[in-house]
Amino acid sequence: MRAIFNIILVLVLALGLSSCTKFRNYNGPEVTRIVIHKSQRQLFLLHNETILETYDIDLGFAPVGDKKIEGDGKTPEGRYTIDRRNPNSTYHLSLGISYPDENDIAEAKALGEEPGGEIFIHGGPTLFRDRNRKDWTWGCISVTNREMETIYAMVQEETIIDILP
């Protein structure tokens, strides 16, 4: 009887571990654009004008307004692209946003400041203090880890991202 139990346990563990990967496959329509509506706290993945997926999001800790300088806690607004993929992100998985662009840099310099950078779409918080807190990032866009796995599979580098107020 113990041998049967051990075989069943091994099978259950093997099946469970095989589904624990954070890397998923996607064979659907190409994501041609990402649209983020900050005020609605939503991210849309689009193929041309067709919405493929919609996600609720968290933003920077000061979500109203456009990011101007490093450390302001704001999420940038404007048109950017996805410029890198990080499979080893501190926040599960992440997609880099091409902020700051030339205009963002000039705007911050005119204020005598730095624009900041390292803005990503990424998974959920790893620190206990940030869990279940709204708008906890330093300017990034956050979704759950499971949602990020899907987004990471669907979105490629050079995808346009429009971040709207």
C-alpha positions as CSV (number, residue, x, y, z in Angstrom):
1,M,0.0,0.0,0.0
2,R,2.8,2.4,0.8
3,A,4.4,1.7,-2.6
4,I,1.2,2.7,-4.3
5,F,1.0,5.9,-2.2
6,N,4.6,6.8,-3.1
7,I,3.9,6.3,-6.9
8,I,0.8,8.4,-6.7
9,L,2.7,11.1,-4.8
10,V,5.5,11.1,-7.4
11,L,2.9,11.5,-10.2
12,V,1.1,14.3,-8.5
13,L,4.3,16.2,-7.8
14,A,5.5,15.6,-11.4
15,L,2.3,16.9,-12.9
16,G,2.2,19.9,-10.5
17,L,5.8,20.9,-11.2
18,S,5.4,20.6,-14.9
19,S,2.7,23.4,-14.8
20,C,4.8,25.7,-12.6
21,T,6.7,27.4,-15.4
22,K,6.3,31.2,-15.8
23,F,6.9,31.0,-19.5
24,R,3.8,30.4,-21.6
25,N,3.3,29.9,-25.3
26,Y,1.1,32.2,-27.4
27,N,-0.1,31.4,-30.9
28,G,-2.9,33.9,-31.4
29,P,-3.0,37.2,-33.3
30,E,0.0,39.5,-33.0
31,V,-0.2,42.2,-30.3
32,T,0.3,45.3,-32.4
33,R,-0.3,47.9,-29.7
34,I,-0.7,48.2,-25.9
35,V,-3.0,51.0,-24.6
36,I,-2.9,52.0,-21.0
37,H,-5.7,54.2,-19.5
38,K,-4.2,55.4,-16.2
39,S,-7.4,57.0,-14.9
40,Q,-9.3,53.7,-15.6
41,R,-6.4,51.6,-14.2
42,Q,-6.6,49.3,-17.3
43,L,-4.2,47.9,-19.8
44,F,-5.4,46.7,-23.2
45,L,-3.6,44.4,-25.6
46,L,-4.7,45.1,-29.2
47,H,-4.4,43.5,-32.6
48,N,-4.9,46.5,-34.8
49,E,-8.2,47.8,-33.4
50,T,-9.4,44.6,-31.8
51,I,-9.0,44.2,-28.1
52,L,-7.4,40.8,-27.3
53,E,-7.1,41.1,-23.5
54,T,-7.8,43.7,-20.8
55,Y,-6.1,43.8,-17.4
56,D,-6.5,45.9,-14.2
57,I,-3.3,47.6,-13.3
58,D,-1.5,49.4,-10.5
59,L,0.6,52.5,-11.2
60,G,3.2,54.6,-9.5
61,F,2.5,55.9,-6.0
62,A,1.6,59.4,-7.4
63,P,-0.5,58.3,-10.4
64,V,-2.1,61.6,-11.5
65,G,-0.1,63.5,-14.1
66,D,2.8,62.7,-16.4
67,K,6.2,61.6,-15.1
68,K,8.6,64.6,-15.2
69,I,11.5,63.7,-13.0
70,E,13.2,60.8,-11.3
71,G,11.5,59.7,-8.0
72,D,8.2,61.5,-8.6
73,G,6.2,58.3,-8.4
74,K,4.4,59.1,-11.6
75,T,3.8,56.8,-14.6
76,P,4.8,58.4,-17.9
77,E,2.3,59.4,-20.4
78,G,2.8,59.3,-24.2
79,R,3.8,57.0,-27.0
80,Y,6.7,54.6,-26.3
81,T,7.7,51.1,-27.4
82,I,8.5,47.9,-25.6
83,D,12.3,47.9,-25.8
84,R,13.4,45.0,-23.7
85,R,12.3,41.8,-22.0
86,N,13.5,40.6,-18.6
87,P,12.9,37.0,-17.8
88,N,14.8,37.4,-14.5
89,S,12.9,40.4,-13.2
90,T,12.7,41.0,-9.5
91,Y,9.0,41.4,-10.2
92,H,8.5,37.9,-11.8
93,L,8.7,39.0,-15.5
94,S,8.9,42.4,-17.0
95,L,8.7,44.3,-20.3
96,G,10.8,47.5,-20.6
97,I,9.2,50.7,-21.8
98,S,11.4,53.1,-23.9
99,Y,11.0,56.0,-21.3
100,P,12.7,58.5,-21.3
101,D,12.6,59.7,-24.9
102,E,14.3,62.9,-26.1
103,N,11.3,65.1,-25.1
104,D,11.2,63.6,-21.6
105,I,15.0,64.2,-21.1
106,A,14.7,67.8,-22.4
107,E,11.7,68.4,-20.1
108,A,13.6,67.1,-17.0
109,K,16.8,69.0,-17.9
110,A,14.8,72.3,-18.2
111,L,13.7,71.7,-14.6
112,G,17.3,71.0,-13.6
113,E,16.5,67.4,-12.8
114,E,17.0,63.9,-14.2
115,P,14.1,62.1,-16.0
116,G,14.5,58.8,-14.3
117,G,14.1,55.6,-16.2
118,E,13.7,51.8,-15.8
119,I,9.9,51.9,-16.4
120,F,8.4,48.5,-16.9
121,I,5.2,46.5,-17.1
122,H,5.8,43.8,-14.5
123,G,4.3,41.3,-12.1
124,G,3.2,41.9,-8.6
125,P,5.0,43.1,-5.6
126,T,7.5,40.9,-3.8
127,L,7.7,42.9,-0.6
128,F,5.1,42.2,2.0
129,R,4.5,45.9,2.6
130,D,3.4,46.4,-1.0
131,R,0.9,43.6,-1.2
132,N,-2.7,44.6,-1.4
133,R,-1.7,48.2,-1.8
134,K,-3.0,50.2,-4.7
135,D,-0.5,52.2,-6.9
136,W,2.6,50.9,-5.1
137,T,5.3,51.1,-7.8
138,W,7.8,54.0,-8.5
139,G,6.2,54.7,-11.9
140,C,5.9,51.2,-13.4
141,I,2.7,49.4,-14.5
142,S,2.0,46.3,-12.4
143,V,-0.3,43.3,-13.0
144,T,-0.5,40.0,-11.2
145,N,2.2,37.5,-11.9
146,R,-0.2,35.1,-13.7
147,E,-1.3,38.0,-15.9
148,M,2.3,39.0,-16.5
149,E,3.0,35.5,-17.8
150,T,0.3,35.9,-20.4
151,I,1.4,39.4,-21.4
152,Y,5.0,38.4,-21.6
153,A,4.1,35.6,-24.0
154,M,1.9,37.8,-26.1
155,V,4.0,41.0,-26.4
156,Q,7.2,41.3,-28.4
157,E,9.9,44.0,-28.5
158,E,9.1,47.0,-30.7
159,T,5.4,46.8,-29.8
160,I,3.9,50.4,-29.5
161,I,2.6,51.4,-26.1
162,D,0.3,54.4,-25.6
163,I,0.0,55.5,-22.0
164,L,-3.0,57.8,-21.7
165,P,-4.0,60.0,-18.6
